[in-house]
Amino acid sequence: MSLNSWMEEFYPESADMFSSSKDKPTIQDINLALIHTERKWAGLTTNHLLRHNLAYNGCVIYETERPGALRIDSASCALCVLFVEKRKCGSCPLVIGGNKCTNRGSEKRCSDYAAFTSNRNPMPMLNRIQRVMISRGITPAFSTNTNGMLNNINAFPPQAIELYFIFVLT
């Protein structure tokens, strides 16, 4: 297993596919970006990284045996591509109560994103993404079992298939 196999499973399309000349993303664009983002963050859990022989340091995941790396930052986030590139981060659905995913809330020691980059814990970001998905009527594809392991419960949520075709065909 390798970075390529991880990308096939969790990041099959680059976030660049969400780059658009449209000033305002559609609801379908945003929902598909949420599904894309959930899939990437689910793949950043320790069990999935180890299964693909990957390690990480800060915001970079990399192969332990040979060269190959992916930065986990705004360039690899479908939602950031939709909003940050247009300087409209505040419009991103992951902004909750005025707090961006990179902001530390008053009750937290670090931001949800920093929990991954500093503490090697992707779950705060994944939980944030899934809360937003559920609030938008999208079924998350991954859930945590009683052992804390992440399971793929719905590899292709019905909304993902419908949104994919809407996104690709428009």
C-alpha positions, -999 to +999 in steps of 0.1 A: +000+000+000+011+035-006+002+072-010-013+063-044-035+036-028-046+060+000-054+086-027-075+061-047-095+053-016-098+087+002-088+114-023-096+101-058-102+136-072-080+166-065-097+195-047-089+215-078-120+200-094-139+224-072-122+255-086-147+275-105-151+308-121-185+311-104-185+339-078-209+320-056-209+282-053-242+264-056-258+242-029-248+212-050-212+224-052-210+229-014-226+195-006-203+176-030-173+195-015-185+184+020-186+147+009-152+151-007-138+167+025-153+141+048-137+113+027-103+129+029-104+135+067-117+100+073-086+087+056-064+107+079-072+085+109-043+065+122-057+031+112-062+042+076-028+059+074-010+028+088-029+005+065-015+024+036+020+026+051+018+064+056+030+087+083+024+123+090+042+153+103+024+186+108+001+190+077+020+165+055+012+128+050+040+109+034+051+074+025+074+057+049+092+035+023+096+059-007+091+095-017+056+107-020+036+133+001+004+152+002-001+185+021-033+186+041-040+223+038-063+247+019-051+236-015-062+200-008-096+210+008-125+211-016-143+236+007-113+259+009-110+258-029-146+269-031-144+296-005-109+306+005-097+311-031-125+337-035-116+353-001-149+342+013-138+318+041-166+332+063-192+317+039-178+282+043-203+258+060-176+247+084-176+281+100-196+274+131-207+302+155-182+325+138-153+300+143-134+289+113-119+254+114-085+271+119-097+292+148-095+281+184-129+283+201-131+298+236-135+264+252-108+247+231-070+245+235-065+244+197-085+246+165-100+215+149-074+218+121-046+222+146-057+191+165-045+172+134-014+192+125-002+195+161-018+166+180-022+141+152-059+138+158-082+143+127-114+135+147-123+171+156-122+181+119-141+150+109-167+156+136-171+192+125-176+181+089-201+154+098-221+177+120-225+201+091-233+173+067-261+161+089-274+196+094-276+198+055-294+164+052-263+146+040-256+111+054-220+108+065-201+079+049-180+071+080-188+065+116-167+057+147-173+023+163-171+015+200-134+008+197-128+043+183-121+028+148-136+046+118-158+025+096-170+032+062-208+029+068-220+043+035-193+043+008-214+062-016-242+081+001-272+085-022-267+122-022-231+118-034-241+099-065-268+124-074-246+154-066-217+140-086-238+138-117-252+172-112-217+186-106-201+169-136-229+175-160-233+213-153 
